[in-house]
Amino acid sequence: MLRPLMQQILPINGRYFNQAQFVGDADFSRSDWQNSADFARTQFLQPVTFAKAAFAQSLFLNEAQFDAPVSFRQAQFDQPVNLRGVAIHAQADFGDVRFAKGAYLNAADLEFNPEAAQILGTPGQIGQFFRVPTLTGNETVLRGLVRNFRQTEQIADANQVEYTAERLRLRRLERQIVGLNLNTAAAAALAQLELSPLQIATIERYRQQHTFSSPADLLELDAVDLATYIKIRDRIFMGASRLPLQRVGLVFRWLGLSLLLLLSRYGTSVGLTFGVGLVAIALYGLMFWLIDRYRRRRPTPIVPPLAESCWMLASFAGLMLAGLSSLYRSADRPGLTLLCLGLIALPTPAVLIALLYERGRYHDLMEVSYFVQDGSFRQIRLLIARLPVIPEFPFFRDRYTYLPLERRWNWLNYYDFSLNNWFRFGFNDTRLRDQAVPGLITALVWYQWALGVLYIALLLWTLSRTIPGLNLLLYF
């Protein structure tokens, strides 16, 4: 049993506090730990501080117990901090902590009740450093961290922890789809995991009397060491055999969750969601301008003036640059996010436009725009319930006029139409006319409008999760 500790001598070498018990205040502030610091299974009955301490190697707090506040304020961690099985009964302060590249807080099996204890840290930063190896067995830990950060109004950190949980959920779905079921796999399938014959035989004997409930159960077998467990844990799963339809359901769940993670970081990044929207608006604005202004070259050319083409291409490049800049700053994997957006937004329109130019256009009203705008008044409008085609009733049709193709600024109307379809917001109520329009153009407009419905739902969900109190405004 150790007495209260005052200022430590610098530097500290070795491991001296494994399974110790501190009955008084412990002060390790400004200490410099050159080797690994081992406080595994240590009990702190009174407050302890590691303020401004520097840890050059790992800090081990496995199964330690903090009955009083602990402070790591302004500490420096160069290696991971192991909080596996730590019991926090008071306040843990990680404010202004500095993490080197590759350092994080391993919170697996953390015993923490947000109703009785509290974890503090630098708002907007501390949430990204909490890690757990698997979701199985740690869902309660992650939910507790989310509740803790929401109670302290650190919404960004709560969202970051939830994003971490959903990424682990995606990995679990991937294992359930393409992984190996350890409870039903044959010996030949186990051999493909590069397990030794002794390990395979041990697993088969275990399955005769027990059922694997989590990958960690493998560590209970004498023949399976930690290195083997780490090598195969991401390639196996536990559970009952699934029917083909159940596997199809898992694939759709995986696809939906992947989209939410790639396009909005599971509703935690407004910047990413807006970046996706800007890229889509630029793409579809250019498409609508192309099909409306560049119709044919023979026998009578119907093409836009060179100046209008230059303005359109320059504005497209500017919007794309702004959208891609926001996307690359906000996304964890911007390449995959851009690929995902491209697969959603480009193939179908590309096919429709290719068919349109291959078949040619021979119909009435070839000399006027396919798009019309409400000419009764001009104002900034929220167009949540708006459909992309004008009503057929003649009284309403009289209110709409064709886009003025002779005006220099007419190219802005195509972005306005794309903005209406994606953000449900615009300066004019621009729609597709209902007379003498090729069906391929109508299909393209409705396709973008349908994607816009999904996008505005994603945007509102993201805003409600990232701005406190906004969900009350959106839902009520």
N, C-alpha and C positions, 0 to 999 in steps of 0.2 A: 504494500500500500504506500503510495507516494504522497508526500506533503505538498502543499501549494508551491508551484514553481514560479519564480520571478524571471527577469530578463535572462535569456539564454546566451551562453558564450558562443561567439562566431568563430569558425563555422562548426556545424554539428556533423559528426561522422558516425555511421553505424546505425543499428536498430536497437533501441533500448526500451521501448514502451509497449511491446507485444503483451496483451492480456493484463496490462496494468490497471490500477484503479486510482483515480484522482479524487480525493475527498475534499479538496479546496480549490480555489481559483488557480488556473494554469495559464501562464503567460509565455507564449512562444513567439511573440511579436518581433519582427525584424530578424528572425533567425534565418540562417542560410544552410539548407540541407543539401549537402553535396552528393550523398548516396540516397538510396531509397529510404523513405521514412515509414516505419511499420508501426501502426497503432491498431492492428487487428485485434478484435475482441476486447478493446480497451473500454473502460467505463468512466465517464466524466460526470461526477455528481454535482459539480459546481461549474460556473462559466469558464470557458476556455477561449483564448484568442490566438489566432495565427496571423494577425494583421501585419501586412507588409512582409510576410515571410516569403522566402524564395525556395522552390523545390526543383532542383536540377534533375532529379529522378522521380520515379513514381511515388505517390502517397497512397499507402494502404490503410484503409479504415474499415476493412471487412468486419461486419458484425459488431462494429463499435456501437456504443450506446451513449447518447447525449441527453442527459436529464435536465440540462440547463443550456442557456444560449451559447452558441459557438460562432465565432467571427473569423472569416477569411478575407476580410476587407483589404483590398489592394494587394492581395497575395499574387505571386507569380508561379504558374504551373507550366513546366516545360514538358511534362509527360502526363499520361492519363492519371486521374484520381479515381481510386477504386472505392465506391460507396456501396458495394454489394452487401445487402443484408443490414445496412446501418439503420439504427432506430433513432429517429429525431423526435424528441418529446417537447422541444421548446422552439427556439428560433435559430435558424442557420442563415448567416449573412454572407453572401458572396458578392457584395457590392464592389464594383470597380476592380474585380479580379481580372488578371491578364493571363490569357491562355496562348501558349505557343502553338505553332502549326502542328496538328496531330494530337493535341491535348484535349481532353474532354472529361466529363463526369459520368462514370459508369454507375447508373442508378438501378441496376438489376436487383430485384427483391428488396427494394428500399421500404422500410417500415415508417410510414409517414401519414399522419391523420391531419388534413388541412383544417379541421375544426379545432384541434388542440395545439397545433404547431404551425410554423410558418417558415417558408424559404424565401429569402430576399436576394435580389441581384440587380445588376444594371439593367434598367428597363430596355426592352428591345434587343438585348444581347444574350442574357444568361440562358434563355430558353433553348437556344441552338446548341448548347454544350451538354445537355442531358442526353445520354444514350443508353439503350438497352439492347442486348444482342438479339433477342427474339420477342415477339408479341406475346406468345404463350407464357403465362405465369407472371407477366408484367403489365397486363391491361389495367389492373387496379392501381398500380404505381403511377402510370401515365395519367389516368383519370384524376388521381389525387393531385398531381402536379398541375394539371389544367385548372382544377378548382382553386388551387392555391394562388395561381397567377391571376385568375379572374377576380378573386376576392381582394387582391392587392392592386387591382386595376392595371395590371400589366398585360393588356390584351394581346400585344404582339408576341409576348413570350408564351402565353397560353396557346395561341394559334400555332406557334412553332412546335410546341410539344405535341399538339394534336396532329400536325403535319408529319412529325416523326412517327407517331403511332400508325397513321394511315399508310405510310411507306412500308412499315413492317407488315401491315395487313396485306398490302399488295404482294410482298414477297411470300407471305403464307399462301395466298391464292395461287401464285405461280407454282409453288411446291405441290399444292393439291391438284393442279392441272397436269404438270409434266413430271412431278417428283415420284418417288418410290414409297409405297405404303409399307412401313416397316412391320405392321401387324399381319400382312397377307403376302408379302413378297416371297417368291421361291428362292431357293439357295442359289440358282443360277443368276437371278436378278441381283441378289446381294453381292455376288462375286464381281458384278460390274461396278460396284462401288469401291473396288480394290480392297475389300476386306479379306483377311486371311482365313483359311479353313477353320482354325480354332475360333476366331471371332464369329464366323457364321454358325458354327455348331453351338456356341454359347448363346447366341441370339435365338436359335431355334429351340433350345431347351428352356429358355426363359419364356418363350411364347406359349409353351405347353401348359404353363401354370398361371401366367400373368398376361396382361395386355399393356403394351406401351401407351402411355398417355401423353408424353411429351418427349422431345429429343433428349432432354437431360437425363431421362431414365437409362440411357445407354451408359452413363458414367457409373451406374450401380454395378455393372458387369466388370469382373476382374480382367477379362480379356480385352476390354475396350479402354484405351488410354485417352487422355485429353487431346492429344494431337489427332488421333483418329476421329474423335467426336467433332472437332472443329472442321475437319476435312469433309465430313459427310452431312453435317447438320442442315446445310442449305439445299440438300438433294433428297431429303426424306420428309415424310409427314406421317402422322398417326391418325387413324380413323377407320370407319367402316368402308367397305367397297362401295363405289358410286356407280350408278347406272349411267348409260350414255347421255340421257337427257339431263341428268344432274351435272354432268361435266360441261354440257353446253351452257347450263345456267351459270356455272362457275366462270366460264369464258366471258359471258356477258357482264358479270359482276367485275371481273378483272378489267375488261375494256372500259366500263364506265368509270371505275376508280382511277384507271390510268389517265383518262381524259381530264378528270378533275385535278389530278396531281400535276399534269403537264401544262394545263391551260390556266390554272389559277392557284397552284400549290395548295390544293384542297381549300379554296376560299380564304387564303391567308395573304394574298398579294394583289392589291388593287392595281399596282403598277403593271404587273404581268397581264392581268385581265384587260386593262386599257391598251396595252401594247398589242395584244392579239386583236382587239377591236380595230385599232388604227390600221394594222396590216390588212385586215379583211376589207375595211372601207376603201382603202387605196386600190386593192385588187378588183373589187366589184365595180367601183366607180370607173376604172379604166375599161372594164368589160362592157359596161352599159354605154359608155361613150363610143367604143369601137363599133358595136352592133348598130348603134343609132346613126352615127355620122359617116362610117365607112361601109357603104352598102354594095357598090359595084363600080367597076371601071368601064364596062361595055354594056350596051351600046352607048349609053349616056352616063358619063361618070357622076357618081354621087359620093363625093369625098370631102373631108373637112379642109379648110384652108391651112396652109403651112404654119401660119402664126398660131392658130388654135391648137394644132398638133404639138407645137413646141411648148405652149403653156400647159397642155395636159400632161405631157411626158415629164416636164420639170416638176409640176405639182405632185405627180405620182411618185417621183424619186424622193421628194421632200417628205411626203407622208410615210413612205416606206422606211426612210432613214429614221424618222422619229419613232415609228412603231418598233422597228428592229432594235433601236437603241434601248427603249424601255424594256423590251423582251429580254435582251441579253443581260441587262443589269439585274433583272428580277428573277429570272428562271435559274434553277439549279442545273438543268441540262438544256441549254437553249437550242442546241442542234436538234434534239428529239422533239422539243416543243414546236420548233419551226416545221419539222417533218410532219408531225401530227396535224398541225394547222393546214399544211399543204395537202395532205391526203383528204382532209375534210372539205376544203374550199375549192380545190382546183380540178380534180378529175372529171366530175360531172359537168361543170361549166365548160371545160375544154372540149368534151365530147359534143355537147349541144352546139357550141359555136362552130366547131369543125363541120358538123352536119349542116348547119345553117349556110355556111359559105359554099359547101359542096353542092347543095340543092339550088342555091340562088334564090332571089326574091322577086316574085312577079305577082303583085297584088295592087289594089287601090291604095291611094294615099301614100305613094312612095316618096313624095317630095316633102312631107312633113314629118315631124318627130313622132316616134312611138310613145313618147312620154308627154303627159299633160300635167298642169299644175292648177290648183285652185286660185283663180284670179279674183275672187270676191274680196279678199283682204290678205294682208301680209303681216305675219307675226311669228314669234318663236312659239313652237307648239310641241306638246307632249302627245305622241301618237301611239300610245300603247295598244289601243284597240283597232288601229287603222289596218285595212287590207291594201295590198299593193295594186289592185285594179279598181278603176273608177266604177261607181254604180251604173247600172244599165238604164235606170229611169231617166227619161229625157230632161226632166227638170234639173237633176243633178248634173247631167252631162253638159248643160249650158253654162255651168259655173266654171268648167275647166277649159283652159286654153292650151294649145300646143306650145312646147318650149320654143323660145325665139331663136332659131338656128342662126339668124343673121347677126346676133349680138356677139361682141367679142368675149363677154364674160359668161356665155352660155355653158361653157364646160363646167362651171361651178355647180350647175343644176344636177349633174350626174353624181357628184359627191354628196349633194344634198339628198338625192334619192337613196343612195347607199347608206347615208347616215340615218335616214328614216327607218330603213329596214333593219339596221343593226342596233342602234341606240334608242330607237323609238323617239327620236328627237330631231327637229329640223326647223328650218326657216320658212319653208314652203311645203304645202301638202302636195308633193309630187307623186304621181301614180302612172301606171301603164294604161294607155287608152284601151278601149274595149272593141274597136273596129279595125278590121284589116290588119291584124297582127299575126305573124307566123307563130304557130304553136310552140316552136322551139324557144322563141323569146319569152313567151308566157311561162314555159316550164322553168327557164333560167331565173326569171323574176320570183316565181313562187318558191324555188329552191333556196334562193338567198333569204327570202322572207321567213321560211321555216327555220333556217339556221339562226336567223335573228331572234326568233322566239326563244330558242335554247340559249342563245348568248345573253339576252337581257335577263333571263332567269339566273344564269350564272353570275352576271354582274351584280344584280340586286342581292343575291345570296352572299357574295364576297363582301359587298359594302356593309351588309348587316352584321357580318362577323368581325369586321375590322374597325368599324366606327361605333363606339359604345352608344347605345340609345337609339341608333338609327333604325334598328329593327322595329322599334315601337312605331316610328313614323311610317315605315314601309308596310307594316302589317295592319296597322289600325288607322 
